[in-house]
């Protein structure tokens, strides 16, 4: 079978990164390469060890976006400017844990709740955040964040560019073991009275925010929201209208909309 041009370029990138990563002194994305194989690279990010897949994966793009380009630095800057330390963070769409690792570096004592539906991503998420899971400061949920609880879900692998970071959840008739969870479920389960930071990158499932009958009362106790809105699925202006009506001041950073709740500042 002939190799396509895209496959050829990817193969060259893999080999080039593998050669570079095996030079122990190289710094990549503000991290030291600890070890690298043709399948995975292990990084040390300020003492936090984690892995990223190389083969058939968008992990490196996620790591670059979150850590090198600091996708969530605006939210971090807000807390710093207010001399606040977030105690409760919900990371919906955790993928392999890059955002959680970035936030844990800034806020090591925060309680973090990570939600990720896709099985392979979730397995690596567990590995990457194991030190925090073991000390009890991170809890992991293999589920899809939606507006209703306990729905049967399936993974749509054909969303956007079909990469490992673009795994969309869809409601399914079959019970495959994957269920939906709501923000209200987390609040009730852990008796939470405030969400300091709610990060949502859930590949279009954020549409629940503007669906009729959705309980979005959690926004009233959310100090800061960082959300990626997927315009091919969600009406951005309706989401903005909802957040403004809930008292959020909206700002844009890269692909993320950051909302600061003026009522809670």
Long-range contacts (C-beta under 8 A, 24 or more apart in sequence): 14-38, 14-54, 14-55, 17-41, 17-54, 17-60, 18-54, 29-63, 29-64, 29-67, 29-68, 30-67, 30-68, 31-67, 45-101, 45-105, 46-105, 48-101, 48-104, 48-105, 48-131, 50-96, 50-97, 50-98, 50-101, 50-127, 50-128, 51-96, 51-124, 51-127, 51-128, 52-96, 53-96, 53-124, 53-164, 56-164, 57-163, 57-164, 58-161, 58-163, 58-164, 58-165, 58-166, 59-95, 59-96, 59-124, 59-164, 59-165, 61-163, 61-165, 62-95, 62-96, 62-98, 62-165, 63-98, 65-254, 65-255, 66-98, 66-99, 66-102, 67-98, 67-101, 67-102, 69-254, 70-102, 71-99, 71-253, 71-254, 71-255, 71-256, 72-99, 72-102, 72-103, 72-199, 72-226, 72-253, 72-256, 73-253, 74-226, 74-251, 74-253, 74-256, 74-258, 75-197, 75-199, 75-224, 75-226, 75-258, 76-103, 76-106, 78-224, 78-258, 78-260, 79-107, 79-196, 79-197, 79-224, 82-265, 84-196, 85-109, 85-110, 86-110, 86-196, 86-197, 86-223, 86-224, 87-111, 87-194, 87-196, 88-113, 88-192, 88-194, 88-195, 88-196, 88-197, 89-113, 89-195, 89-196, 89-197, 89-198, 89-199, 90-115, 90-183, 90-186, 90-195, 90-197, 90-198, 90-199, 91-115, 91-199, 92-145, 92-198, 92-199, 92-200, 92-201, 92-202, 93-145, 93-199, 93-200, 93-201, 93-202, 93-203, 93-228, 94-121, 94-125, 94-140, 95-121, 95-125, 95-164, 95-165, 95-201, 96-121, 96-124, 96-125, 96-128, 97-124, 97-125, 97-128, 97-129, 99-199, 99-201, 100-125, 100-128, 100-129, 100-132, 100-138, 101-128, 101-129, 103-197, 103-199, 104-132, 104-137, 104-138, 108-137, 109-137, 110-137, 110-196, 111-137, 111-138, 111-139, 112-137, 112-138, 112-139, 113-138, 113-139, 113-141, 113-186, 113-190, 114-138, 114-139, 114-140, 114-141, 115-141, 115-143, 115-144, 115-145, 115-181, 116-140, 116-141, 116-142, 117-142, 117-143, 117-144, 117-153, 117-155, 117-167, 117-169, 117-178, 118-155, 118-164, 118-167, 119-155, 120-164, 121-164, 121-167, 141-181, 142-178, 143-178, 143-179, 143-180, 143-181, 144-169, 144-178, 144-179, 144-180, 144-181, 144-202, 144-205, 145-180, 145-181, 145-182, 145-183, 145-200, 145-202, 145-205, 145-208, 146-180, 146-181, 146-182, 146-205, 146-208, 147-182, 147-208, 147-209, 147-211, 147-213, 147-214, 147-215, 148-180, 148-182, 148-208, 149-179, 149-180, 149-181, 149-182, 149-185, 150-179, 150-180, 151-179, 151-180, 152-176, 152-178, 152-179, 153-178, 153-179, 153-180, 154-178, 159-203, 159-204, 160-203, 160-230, 160-232, 166-203, 167-203, 168-203, 168-204, 168-205, 169-202, 169-203, 169-205, 182-215, 183-218, 184-215, 184-217, 184-218, 187-218, 187-221, 193-221, 194-221, 194-222, 194-223, 194-264, 195-221, 195-222, 195-223, 196-223, 196-224, 197-223, 197-224, 197-225, 197-226, 198-222, 198-224, 198-225, 198-226, 198-227, 199-225, 199-226, 199-227, 200-225, 200-226, 200-227, 200-228, 201-227, 201-228, 201-256, 203-230, 204-230, 204-232, 204-233, 204-234, 206-230, 206-234, 206-239, 207-233, 207-234, 209-239, 209-242, 210-234, 210-235, 210-238, 210-239, 210-242, 216-242, 216-246, 219-243, 219-246, 219-248, 219-261, 220-246, 220-263, 221-264, 222-261, 222-264, 223-260, 223-261, 223-264, 223-265, 224-258, 224-259, 224-260, 224-261, 225-257, 225-258, 225-259, 225-261, 226-256, 226-257, 226-258, 226-259, 227-256, 227-257, 227-259, 228-255, 228-256, 228-257, 229-257
